[in-house]
Amino acid sequence: MTDKPATPSGPGRPKDLAKREAILTAAQVLFLSNGYEGSSMDAIAAEAGVSKLTLYSHFKDKEALFSEAVKITCETRLPRKLFSLEDDSSIRQVLLEIGRAFQALVNSPESIGLHRVMVAMATQNPALSRMFFDVGPQRLLLDLEQLFAQANQRGLLCANEPMRAAEHFCSLIKGATHFRLLIGYSDPPDTGEADKHVQDCIDVFIRAYGTATAKAD
């Protein structure tokens, strides 16, 4: 059951951005270390050094806090500017930058820990798992879909089904390494190995979806 405050804070209450950031940081720490169910709003407030009333003035419940924590993490590691396609953009370079950022995010200890939490929660709270997918992975897929649709219109890619291309792109970048990390089979690749993997994936993607212009980059 969702924790609720005894007296909800009223609308229009001024928000302290520093406290909001502290709450989000505390939530990320506790969700990863204790899991979702094992992290109460009381514990998160204590970790953040704020009152429970202050916490609820920023987030109405634990689900909203979890959603925002995931969203902020994705926006920080995969900022929207990465998906901009300027007139003089090299599609290969754009894909390389996105691939490197996505690889670093999805294989980070924080992301691996969060994915393990979601797998554990899948049967207990499927609504939470759907919310996680919508604010995290689905957001990336939609950004890629929009990018690939633009690249298709400009003749940089031949991606008539941009969402399918987006799913292929993400699957290539994650590869087998991500699964090995999820089950604790191996350590993360070093910087050189990770970058080589991303470059190989972009080469494969360009061979599958690239036009003559993309392949000439």
ZIFEN-V846616 format. One record per pair of residues at least 4 apart in sequence whose C-alpha atoms are under 8 Angstrom apart, sorted by sequence separation. I is the first residue (numbers start at 0). J is the second residue. D is the distance in whole Angstrom. If there is no record, write none. Layout:
i:I j:J d:D
i:I j:J d:D
This chain:
i:8 j:12 d:7
i:15 j:19 d:6
i:16 j:20 d:6
i:17 j:21 d:6
i:18 j:22 d:6
i:19 j:23 d:6
i:20 j:24 d:6
i:21 j:25 d:6
i:22 j:26 d:6
i:23 j:27 d:6
i:24 j:28 d:6
i:25 j:29 d:6
i:26 j:30 d:6
i:27 j:31 d:6
i:28 j:32 d:6
i:29 j:33 d:5
i:30 j:34 d:5
i:31 j:35 d:8
i:33 j:37 d:5
i:34 j:38 d:6
i:38 j:42 d:6
i:39 j:43 d:6
i:40 j:44 d:6
i:41 j:45 d:6
i:42 j:46 d:6
i:43 j:47 d:6
i:44 j:48 d:6
i:45 j:49 d:6
i:49 j:53 d:6
i:50 j:54 d:6
i:51 j:55 d:6
i:52 j:56 d:6
i:53 j:57 d:7
i:54 j:58 d:6
i:55 j:59 d:5
i:59 j:63 d:6
i:60 j:64 d:6
i:61 j:65 d:6
i:62 j:66 d:6
i:63 j:67 d:6
i:64 j:68 d:6
i:65 j:69 d:6
i:66 j:70 d:6
i:67 j:71 d:6
i:68 j:72 d:6
i:69 j:73 d:6
i:70 j:74 d:6
i:71 j:75 d:6
i:72 j:76 d:6
i:73 j:77 d:6
i:74 j:78 d:5
i:77 j:81 d:7
i:78 j:82 d:8
i:79 j:83 d:7
i:84 j:88 d:6
i:88 j:92 d:8
i:89 j:93 d:6
i:90 j:94 d:6
i:91 j:95 d:6
i:92 j:96 d:6
i:93 j:97 d:6
i:94 j:98 d:6
i:95 j:99 d:6
i:96 j:100 d:6
i:97 j:101 d:6
i:98 j:102 d:6
i:99 j:103 d:6
i:100 j:104 d:6
i:101 j:105 d:6
i:102 j:106 d:6
i:103 j:107 d:6
i:106 j:110 d:6
i:107 j:111 d:6
i:108 j:112 d:6
i:109 j:113 d:6
i:110 j:114 d:6
i:111 j:115 d:6
i:112 j:116 d:6
i:113 j:117 d:6
i:114 j:118 d:6
i:115 j:119 d:6
i:116 j:120 d:6
i:117 j:121 d:6
i:119 j:123 d:8
i:120 j:124 d:6
i:121 j:125 d:5
i:124 j:128 d:7
i:125 j:129 d:6
i:126 j:130 d:6
i:127 j:131 d:6
i:128 j:132 d:6
i:129 j:133 d:6
i:130 j:134 d:6
i:131 j:135 d:6
i:132 j:136 d:5
i:133 j:137 d:5
i:134 j:138 d:6
i:135 j:139 d:7
i:136 j:140 d:6
i:137 j:141 d:6
i:138 j:142 d:6
i:139 j:143 d:6
i:140 j:144 d:6
i:141 j:145 d:6
i:142 j:146 d:6
i:143 j:147 d:6
i:144 j:148 d:6
i:145 j:149 d:6
i:146 j:150 d:6
i:147 j:151 d:6
i:148 j:152 d:6
i:149 j:153 d:6
i:150 j:154 d:6
i:151 j:155 d:6
i:160 j:164 d:6
i:161 j:165 d:6
i:162 j:166 d:6
i:163 j:167 d:6
i:164 j:168 d:6
i:165 j:169 d:6
i:166 j:170 d:6
i:167 j:171 d:6
i:168 j:172 d:6
i:169 j:173 d:6
i:170 j:174 d:6
i:173 j:177 d:5
i:174 j:178 d:8
i:175 j:179 d:6
i:176 j:180 d:6
i:177 j:181 d:6
i:178 j:182 d:6
i:179 j:183 d:6
i:180 j:184 d:6
i:188 j:192 d:6
i:189 j:193 d:6
i:190 j:194 d:6
i:191 j:195 d:6
i:192 j:196 d:6
i:193 j:197 d:6
i:194 j:198 d:6
i:195 j:199 d:6
i:196 j:200 d:6
i:197 j:201 d:6
i:198 j:202 d:6
i:199 j:203 d:6
i:200 j:204 d:6
i:201 j:205 d:6
i:202 j:206 d:6
i:203 j:207 d:6
i:204 j:208 d:6
i:205 j:209 d:4
i:209 j:213 d:5
i:210 j:214 d:6
i:211 j:215 d:6
i:212 j:216 d:7
i:14 j:19 d:8
i:29 j:34 d:7
i:30 j:35 d:5
i:33 j:38 d:6
i:38 j:43 d:7
i:44 j:49 d:5
i:45 j:50 d:7
i:49 j:54 d:7
i:55 j:60 d:7
i:58 j:63 d:6
i:59 j:64 d:8
i:73 j:78 d:8
i:74 j:79 d:7
i:88 j:93 d:7
i:105 j:110 d:6
i:106 j:111 d:6
i:120 j:125 d:7
i:131 j:136 d:8
i:132 j:137 d:6
i:133 j:138 d:6
i:150 j:155 d:5
i:151 j:156 d:5
i:179 j:184 d:5
i:180 j:185 d:6
i:188 j:193 d:6
i:204 j:209 d:7
i:205 j:210 d:8
i:209 j:214 d:6
i:44 j:50 d:6
i:58 j:64 d:6
i:84 j:90 d:8
i:104 j:110 d:7
i:105 j:111 d:7
i:121 j:127 d:8
i:150 j:156 d:5
i:151 j:157 d:5
i:158 j:164 d:7
i:179 j:185 d:6
i:180 j:186 d:7
i:30 j:37 d:8
i:44 j:51 d:6
i:120 j:127 d:8
i:121 j:128 d:6
i:150 j:157 d:8
i:151 j:158 d:6
i:180 j:187 d:7
i:30 j:38 d:6
i:120 j:128 d:7
i:150 j:158 d:8
i:151 j:159 d:7
i:205 j:213 d:7
i:206 j:214 d:7
i:29 j:38 d:6
i:84 j:93 d:8
i:147 j:156 d:7
i:205 j:214 d:7
i:41 j:51 d:6
i:44 j:54 d:6
i:148 j:158 d:7
i:40 j:51 d:7
i:82 j:93 d:7
i:117 j:128 d:6
i:147 j:158 d:7
i:148 j:159 d:8
i:176 j:187 d:8
i:26 j:38 d:8
i:81 j:93 d:7
i:148 j:161 d:6
i:29 j:43 d:7
i:40 j:54 d:8
i:117 j:131 d:8
i:147 j:161 d:5
i:81 j:96 d:7
i:82 j:97 d:7
i:81 j:97 d:6
i:145 j:161 d:7
i:26 j:43 d:6
i:144 j:161 d:5
i:147 j:164 d:8
i:25 j:43 d:6
i:143 j:161 d:8
i:144 j:162 d:5
i:147 j:165 d:8
i:25 j:44 d:8
i:143 j:162 d:7
i:77 j:97 d:7
i:144 j:164 d:8
i:22 j:43 d:7
i:25 j:46 d:6
i:40 j:61 d:7
i:141 j:162 d:7
i:144 j:165 d:6
i:22 j:44 d:7
i:25 j:47 d:5
i:39 j:61 d:8
i:140 j:162 d:7
i:143 j:165 d:5
i:24 j:47 d:7
i:77 j:100 d:6
i:22 j:46 d:8
i:76 j:100 d:7
i:77 j:101 d:7
i:172 j:196 d:8
i:22 j:47 d:5
i:76 j:101 d:8
i:140 j:165 d:6
i:172 j:197 d:6
i:21 j:47 d:5
i:140 j:166 d:7
i:21 j:48 d:8
i:22 j:49 d:8
i:77 j:104 d:8
i:76 j:104 d:6
i:172 j:200 d:6
i:18 j:47 d:8
i:171 j:200 d:6
i:18 j:49 d:7
i:73 j:104 d:8
i:22 j:54 d:7
i:168 j:200 d:8
i:19 j:54 d:8
i:168 j:204 d:7
i:2 j:39 d:7
i:2 j:40 d:6
i:19 j:57 d:7
i:26 j:64 d:7
i:26 j:65 d:7
i:23 j:64 d:7
i:27 j:68 d:7
i:14 j:56 d:8
i:26 j:68 d:7
i:14 j:57 d:7
i:8 j:52 d:7
i:12 j:56 d:7
i:23 j:67 d:8
i:24 j:68 d:8
i:164 j:208 d:8
i:7 j:52 d:7
i:23 j:68 d:6
i:6 j:52 d:8
i:4 j:51 d:7
i:8 j:55 d:7
i:9 j:56 d:8
i:4 j:52 d:7
i:7 j:55 d:7
i:8 j:56 d:5
i:7 j:56 d:8
i:156 j:205 d:8
i:158 j:208 d:6
i:4 j:55 d:7
i:157 j:208 d:5
i:156 j:208 d:6
i:157 j:209 d:6
i:156 j:209 d:5
i:157 j:210 d:6
i:155 j:209 d:7
i:156 j:210 d:5
i:155 j:210 d:6
i:154 j:210 d:7
i:155 j:211 d:8
i:3 j:60 d:7
i:155 j:212 d:6
i:156 j:213 d:7
i:2 j:60 d:7
i:154 j:212 d:8
i:155 j:213 d:6
i:1 j:60 d:7
i:2 j:61 d:7
i:1 j:61 d:6
i:82 j:142 d:7
i:90 j:150 d:8
i:1 j:62 d:8
i:82 j:143 d:7
i:69 j:131 d:7
i:73 j:135 d:6
i:84 j:146 d:7
i:79 j:142 d:8
i:83 j:146 d:7
i:66 j:130 d:7
i:70 j:134 d:6
i:82 j:146 d:6
i:62 j:127 d:7
i:66 j:131 d:6
i:69 j:134 d:7
i:70 j:135 d:6
i:84 j:149 d:8
i:90 j:155 d:7
i:69 j:135 d:6
i:84 j:150 d:8
i:115 j:181 d:7
i:106 j:173 d:8
i:114 j:181 d:8
i:66 j:134 d:7
i:105 j:173 d:7
i:111 j:180 d:7
i:112 j:181 d:8
i:102 j:172 d:6
i:111 j:181 d:6
i:101 j:172 d:8
i:102 j:173 d:7
i:106 j:177 d:6
i:105 j:177 d:7
i:98 j:172 d:7
i:106 j:180 d:7
i:31 j:109 d:7
i:31 j:112 d:6
i:35 j:116 d:7
i:106 j:187 d:7
i:31 j:113 d:6
i:34 j:116 d:6
i:30 j:113 d:8
i:31 j:116 d:7
i:35 j:120 d:8
i:30 j:116 d:8
i:102 j:193 d:8
i:99 j:194 d:7
i:102 j:197 d:8
i:99 j:197 d:6
i:98 j:197 d:6
i:95 j:197 d:7
i:95 j:198 d:7
i:98 j:201 d:8
i:95 j:201 d:7
i:94 j:201 d:7
i:91 j:201 d:7
i:91 j:205 d:8
i:91 j:213 d:7
i:90 j:213 d:6
i:89 j:213 d:8
i:91 j:216 d:7
i:90 j:216 d:8
i:89 j:216 d:7
